[in-house]
Amino acid sequence: MIERDLKAVWHPCTQMKDHETLPLIPFKRGEGVWLYDFDGNRYIDAVSSWWVNLFGHANPRINEAINQQTQQLEHAMLAGFTHEPVIDLSERLIEATPKGLNRCFYADNGSSAIEVALKMSYHYFRNTGKPQKKNFINISNSYHGETLGALALSDVGLYRETYEPLLMEMLTAPAPDAFYREKGESWEDYALRQFEHMEKLMAENADNVCAVIVEPLVQCAGHMRMYDPIYLKKLREACDRYNIHLIADEIAVGFGRTGTLFACEQAGISPDFMCLSKGLTAGYLPLSITMTTDDVFEAFYDDFETMKAFLHSHSYTGNPIGCAVARATLDIFRDDNVIESNREKARIMGESVEHLREHPHVGDIRQHGMILAMELVKDKNTMEPFPWQERRGLRVYQHSITREALLRPLGNVTYFMPPYVISEDQIRHLATVATEGIDKATSD
């Protein structure tokens, strides 16, 4: 099977030559937190299959929702037509998300949701008589996707640098992540200090900036760097002052990952656009939504001849099966007290790795809810990183797969972002495996 794969499949986010020495693992099936290979080995899916799986593999309730929907309607175009799953899901998300997000625009994946928000924001100002507003502000170390617009809004060099000539220019404010705070400085104080740079950038460019985009609380692809909610609160206030939209990229952090259903809740704010995907369908199917306000919607509402309409589409927009899965996801949140249960699991996650704070090569342990990251450093006193070429995080991963765990790293960062059905014993097993792996990875 591996030989067949390597002759036919080009894998994502992969230097394919690695597979000369790093074997692929073919999975046969999944159940709960476990993934099983063809040799009968099993692995805890500690990273939720790229942060999408919320309620375990082969979840019976979600399986049943799919089965029921396929017996009724598998797909129909959403331009000029509608169906019950997309209406019901939209109504429920409007109820669940921060106040004011009253319109749902559907796409296929996270990058597409970002593209929609980018285009809507620009087009809004064009429709309202401010065509000069065409720039965007991001923050350093941010990541918003791989399509060209989403990649332009990102600031992780690993993904962006090769394609720089193809990308529109960004205005970039320094990130508020607490990793770089001064000794003794709180997360909140550092975020407030960093916001001064954002405020200045917004004030100087308000006349030509459409929107600021952020990943609320956690920069996931940016090595799981985290920051205090006060930054979002200050950003919302500044966006209102300068007539700039706020785009909240909750693709990775939404649906309970940070301790609340949506990360923006922790700052008590409502963005102008909220982008959702990944956990929206609990790891089953591609679906994304860009939610926005009535104010934005009404700027496009006119006679067709004015050319104010938002003429953007995807073939599988609002797919009924995807919507049925998303409804089942919301049902589980509603029925199973998931957020409260996660708080206890998050506490156990933090407690289980507390001993690693004393490890000579663990420079930082940080956590927001069900996301916990441990950053390996060469020198703990100076926080000098290991050279990226040494791939220390990969060594942790290579150990983990020998111990029934899948700890795919982000550079020198080992992290837990497991399905919410994980048990206390399984969490503690991950902590043991991570400790063993970190010891092995930093022993020379």
N, C-alpha and C positions, 0 to 999 in steps of 0.2 A: 504493500500500500504506500509506504513512504517513497519508494522508487517511482511509482506511478505519479505521486503528487509532485515530486521534484522535477519531473519531465513536463508537467502541464500547468502547475499553479504558481503564480507569482504572489507571494504573501505580503500583507500590508505591514508597514513600519518595520521592515526587515531588510538587513543586508543578507541576501540569499546565500552568499558564500559561507556565512556562519554555519549553515546546515551541513557543511562538510565535517564539522566537529561537534556541533550541537544538534543532536537528533530531534526531529519533529516528534510530537506525541499525538498519534491519531486517537481521537476519542470515539467511543462506541455509543455511549449513552450518558445521561445525567439523571441524578435524583437528589433532591434537596440541595445541600451545599456541595455534594460530591459530583465529580466528573470521573468516568471510568474509561480506561483504555482497553484495547483488544486483548491484552494479556492478563486482565483481571485486576490490574493495579488501580487504586483510586486516589483522588487528590481533592483536598478542600479548595474550592474555588474562592480563594481569599481576595481576589480582585474583581469578583462578580462579572467575569468575562468582559473586561473593559468597561466596568462600572454600570452595566445595564441590568443585571439580574437582581431583583429585590426579594423575591419570595421563593427562591430555589428552582432548580431545574425540574421540568416535568410536573409543574404544580397542578394538582387535579382540578382546582377551581378555574384556573385559566385555560387548561385543556378543554374543559367542558364549555366555556364561553366560546372558544374557537369552533368546537364541534357544532354548537347550536347555530352560530352565525353562518357557517358554511352551508347549512341546510336552507338558508333563506336568501342571502345575497352576498356574493363573494367580492364584487366590485361594480361600481357604476361611476361614471364621470360626475364630478361635483360642479362643473360649470353648467348652470341652467337646471340642475337636478339636485335632489337631496335625499337623505334617508335617516331613519330614526337613530341609529347609533351615533352619527356625527352630531345630530342635534342634541341628543341627551348628554353626550360627552362634553360638548361645548358648554351647556348649561351648568353642568356639575363643576367644570373647571372655573367658570366665572364665579361660582359660589365659593370655591376652595382657595382661590388665589387672592393676593392683596386687592383691596378695594379699588375699583375704577378700571380694571382690566376686563372689559365687557365685550371684546370682539376676538374671535379665534380664526386665524388663517393657517391652513394646514399645508404641510410639505412632507418630505420623506425622511429626512435625517437632520442631525444637529447643524451641520454646515449650511444646509438649505434654509433652516430657520433663521440663522444669522444673516444670510443673504437677503431674506425677506425684510428683516428689521432694518438693515442698512438701506435698502432701496426705498422702503416706506418712509423712513425718516427724511431722506433727501427729497423724495417726491412730495412729501407733506409741505415742506418749505417752498418748493417750487409752486405748488398749488395755492399757497397762501401769500404769494407775492414776495418771496425772499429767495430768488434763484441763486443768489451769491453764496448761500450757505451750502457748502458741498464738502466740507472737511469733517474729520472725525478724530476724537481723542481716545486713545487706549492707555493702558498702564504697562509698564515694563514687566517682562516675564509672563505676559498674558498669552492665552491660546484660545482660539475661537473656531478652528476648523481648517479644512484643507482646500476647499474651493477658493478661487482667487480673491474674492471679496473678503471671505472669512479669514483667509490667510493674511491678507493685508492688515486686518484688524488685530492680528496676533503679533507677539514679540518674542517668540522662542526661536532663537537663531537656528537650531537644529532643523526645524521645519521650514523656516522662512528664507534663509540666506540664499539658497540656490536659485530661488524664483524672484529675488528682489527686483530684477529689471521688469518683471511683468506686473508688479503690484503698485497700487496707488499709495501715495505717501501719507503717513500718519503723524499726528502730534502725540507725543508720548510723555506721560507723567511718570515719575518714579513710583514703583509699587509700594504699598503700605505694609507688606508682609513683615511679620514680627521677627523673622530670622536675623535681620540686620539691626535690630534695636541696640541701644547702648546698654552696658551692664547696669542692671537695676532699673531700667526703663520699662514701664508696663506696655503691654500690647496697645492699650488705648492711647497712651501718651505718644507712642511712636506713630500710630495711625494719624493722630491729630497733627503731628509735626510734618508727616509726609503730605498731608492734605494741603498744606500751605503751597506746595509746588503745583498741585492740581488747580487750586484756586487762582493762582497767578496765570497759569496757562489758559484757563477758561476766560478770565477777565480780558486778557490780551487778544483773544481770538473769537470772542462771542459773536461777532457779526458774520463770521463765515464758517462756524462750526454747527453741524446738524445735531450730533449726538456724542455722548461719552458712553463707552461700553466697558463693562466690568464683569468678572466672574465673582459673584457675591461670596465673600468669606474665604474661599479656597481656590487657589490657582492650581487646578488639578494636574494638567500636563506640565505645568511649570514646577515640577518636583514637589507638588502638594504643599506649596507655601501658603500660609494662612494669615489672616489679619482680623482686627477687631471690628465689630459692627458699627462703631461710631463713624468709621470712614464712609459707609453707605449713607448714614444719616446726614452727614455734612455734604456729601455729594448731591443728594436729593435737593437739599436747600439751595445749593449753588446752581444746579440745573434750572430750578425755578427762577432764580434771580436773573440768569443770563439767557433765558429762553432757549435752552439746549435740552434735547431729549436725553433721557437716561435709558440705556438698553441693559437689562439684567440677563446675562447668559447663565441661566439655571439648568443648562442641559445636563451637566454632571452633578451639580449640587442639589438639585430639586428632588422632591419626593422623599423627604425624610433623611437625607444623607448627613445634614449638619446638625440635626437635633430638633428641627422644626420641619413642617411639611415643605416649606420653601425658605431658603436662606434669608431672603429679604425681610421675612417676618421678624428676625432678630434685631433689625434696625427700625422696625415699625414704619417701613416705607412702601410705597407703590411706585414701580418704574413706569415709564411710558411704553416700553416694550419688554415682555418677558419671553425668552426663548426656552422651549421645553422639548426634550426628547429622552433618550436613554431609558431611565426608570419609568417613563410614561407608559411603556408597554412591558415593563418588568422583564426585559431581556428576550422577548419573544419575536417581535416584528419591528421593522423600521417604520417609524411614524414621528413626526415633529409638528409642533404648533408654535406660531408666533402670536402671542396675545398682546392686544393693545387697547387703547382707550376710545371712547366715543368721539373725543375731539379729533383724533387722528382719522378715524373712519369717516367722519363728516366732511373732512377736507377733500375726500375723494368722491363724495356723493353728489352727482350732478348729471346733466344730460350727457349722453355719450359723445356728442360732437365736441364737447369742451376738452376731450382727451385727458380728463382728470382721473379716469378709472385706473385701478392698479391691475395692469394686464400681465400678471405673473402666474405661472401654473406649473404643476408637475402631474405626470400621468396618473400616479396613484394617490393624488391628493384626497385626504379624508377616507382612505380605504375602509370599508365597513368592518372587515375582520380586525384590522389594527385598532379601530375605534372600540370594537367589542372587547378586545384584550385590555385596552386602557380603562374601560369601564370596570372590568373585573379587578384591575389593579386598585382602583378607587374603592371598590367594594371591600377589598381586603383591608385597606387602611381604615375604613369605616367600622368594620365588624370586629377586627382583631386587636384594637387598641395598640397599633403598631408603634406610634411615636413614643408612647409611655414605655412600652417594652424595650424599645431601642435605647432609651436613656439608661436603663439598668445594664444592658449589654455594652453600651459605650463606657460606662463606669468600669466594668470588668476588663474591657480592652485596655483602658488606661492603667489600671492597677496591675495587669498581667505583665506589662513591660516596664513598670516603674524602676525596677532594678537596673535597667539598661542606662538610666541617667548617669550612673557612675562608670559606665564603660569608657575606657580611654579613647575609643574611636567613634563613639556616638556623640555627635556635636549637638543634636537637638532632637527632642521628641515633642511633637505637636499634635493637637487633636481638635477637631470640631465634630461632635457627634460620632457618627459611625465611620469617620475617616480618621485614621491615625497613621502618622508618618514618622520614621526614624531615619535621620540623615547621618551617613557615615562621613567622617572627616579624618584627614591625616594627622592633624594636630589640634587637639581639643582646646588648647589655650588660645591659639590664634584663629581657630576655625578654618585653617587652611584645608581645602578639599583634597581628596585623592585625585590624581590626574584621571581624567575621564577615560583615557586610553586603557587604564588598568581594569576597568569594568568590574569594580568591587561588588556592585549590586547584583551583577550577573552571577557572581560566585554564590551569593546568598540563594538566588533562584536555583542554581544547580544543586545545592544541598537540599533545598526544600522538596524537590520532586523525588528525592530518595526517602522522604519522611512524610508522604501522604499529604503534601501541601503544595499549592501553586502560588508562589510569591514573586510574580513578575515585577521587576524593579523599574524605577524611573531614575536612570543614571545611578548615583550613589544613594538613592533613597529607597528603602524598603518600607512598604506600607500595607495596612489592612484596610480593605473596603469591601467587606464580605456581604453576601446575601443576609437579609434580616432574619432568616430562619436559623441562623447559626446558633449553636448551644454554648453554654458556659464552658463545658469540657472542650469543645472544638476551638473556642477562643484561646483557652489556655494552652492547647496543643500548638496553635499557631505561634504563640509567644515563645514556647520552648524551641520550636523549630527556627524561628527568627533569631533567637539568642545563639543557638548552635551555629547557624549560618553566618551570623555577624562575627562570631569568634573565628570561624574558619577563614572568612573573607578578609580579615584584618590582621591575621597572625604573622604576616611577613612584611 
